[in-house]
Amino acid sequence: MNGNLPERISYEEVAPAYYGEVRDVLENYKVAGFDPAECSADAALAIDRIVLLRRCVDWTHNEDVQNRMKTEIEDLLFELKDEHDIPLTLEEIDQILDRCIDIARVRRAQ
């Protein structure tokens, strides 16, 4: 698909879109032993799993479902932050959350 994508997400339907949003933020951090591309790919796949597991009929209009998704994605991002000692800000985490949910509303509506 795209030569810039890690192989494991290159044939996924929606994960590449999440990957781009996560990578836009993570590539700003230069931490020893941290690979923004690989970490972003892991996060993108996890975000897609969260959305797929939580979505239901008419979820794009159900704030409770969206909030559960956001909470799980936020937990994932805090784990990533702690595991790799990345100084992600709350604003960056919110940015990733909002953009990924926007993508999911469009690409995983059904």
C-alpha positions as CSV (number, residue, x, y, z in Angstrom):
1,M,0.0,0.0,0.0
2,N,2.3,2.8,1.3
3,G,6.0,2.4,1.5
4,N,6.1,4.6,4.6
5,L,3.9,2.3,6.6
6,P,5.2,-0.5,8.7
7,E,4.3,-3.8,7.0
8,R,2.0,-5.1,9.7
9,I,-0.5,-2.2,9.1
10,S,0.0,-1.6,5.4
11,Y,-3.0,-3.8,4.5
12,E,-5.3,-2.8,7.3
13,E,-8.4,-0.9,6.5
14,V,-8.4,1.9,9.1
15,A,-5.3,1.5,11.2
16,P,-3.1,3.5,8.8
17,A,-5.3,6.5,9.4
18,Y,-4.8,6.1,13.2
19,Y,-1.1,5.5,12.6
20,G,-0.7,8.9,10.9
21,E,-2.4,10.7,13.8
22,V,-0.3,9.0,16.4
23,R,2.9,9.3,14.5
24,D,2.4,13.0,13.9
25,V,2.7,13.4,17.7
26,L,5.2,10.7,18.6
27,E,7.8,11.6,15.9
28,N,8.5,14.8,17.9
29,Y,10.1,12.7,20.7
30,K,13.7,11.5,20.5
31,V,14.1,9.0,23.3
32,A,16.8,6.4,23.3
33,G,15.5,3.0,22.2
34,F,12.2,4.5,21.1
35,D,11.0,4.0,17.5
36,P,8.1,6.3,16.7
37,A,7.0,4.3,13.6
38,E,6.9,0.9,15.4
39,C,5.2,2.4,18.5
40,S,2.7,4.3,16.3
41,A,1.9,1.1,14.4
42,D,1.3,-0.8,17.7
43,A,-0.9,2.0,19.0
44,A,-2.9,2.2,15.7
45,L,-3.7,-1.5,15.8
46,A,-4.7,-1.3,19.4
47,I,-6.9,1.7,18.7
48,D,-8.6,-0.1,15.9
49,R,-9.3,-3.1,18.2
50,I,-10.8,-0.8,20.8
51,V,-13.1,0.8,18.3
52,L,-14.1,-2.5,16.8
53,L,-14.9,-4.0,20.2
54,R,-16.9,-1.1,21.5
55,R,-18.9,0.0,18.5
56,C,-22.5,-0.9,18.3
57,V,-25.6,0.1,16.3
58,D,-25.7,3.9,16.0
59,W,-22.6,4.3,18.2
60,T,-21.5,7.5,16.3
61,H,-24.4,9.3,18.0
62,N,-23.9,7.6,21.4
63,E,-21.6,9.7,23.6
64,D,-21.4,7.0,26.2
65,V,-19.9,4.5,23.7
66,Q,-17.6,7.2,22.4
67,N,-16.5,8.1,25.9
68,R,-15.7,4.4,26.7
69,M,-13.6,4.2,23.5
70,K,-11.8,7.5,24.5
71,T,-11.1,6.2,28.0
72,E,-9.6,2.9,26.7
73,I,-7.5,4.8,24.1
74,E,-6.4,7.3,26.7
75,D,-5.3,4.4,29.0
76,L,-3.4,2.9,26.0
77,L,-1.6,6.2,25.4
78,F,-0.7,6.7,29.1
79,E,0.8,3.1,29.1
80,L,2.8,4.0,26.0
81,K,4.0,7.2,27.6
82,D,5.1,5.4,30.7
83,E,6.6,2.4,29.0
84,H,8.8,4.5,26.7
85,D,9.3,7.5,29.1
86,I,7.8,9.9,26.5
87,P,6.8,13.3,27.9
88,L,3.4,13.3,26.1
89,T,1.3,16.2,27.2
90,L,-2.4,16.0,28.0
91,E,-3.1,18.2,25.1
92,E,-1.3,15.8,22.7
93,I,-3.2,12.9,24.2
94,D,-6.5,14.7,23.7
95,Q,-5.5,15.6,20.2
96,I,-4.8,12.0,19.3
97,L,-8.1,10.9,21.0
98,D,-10.2,13.4,19.2
99,R,-8.7,12.8,15.8
100,C,-8.9,9.0,16.1
101,I,-12.5,9.1,17.2
102,D,-13.3,11.4,14.3
103,I,-11.6,8.9,11.9
104,A,-13.6,6.0,13.5
105,R,-16.9,7.9,13.2
106,V,-16.3,8.1,9.4
107,R,-14.5,4.9,8.7
108,R,-16.0,2.5,11.3
109,A,-19.6,3.9,11.4
110,Q,-21.2,0.5,10.7
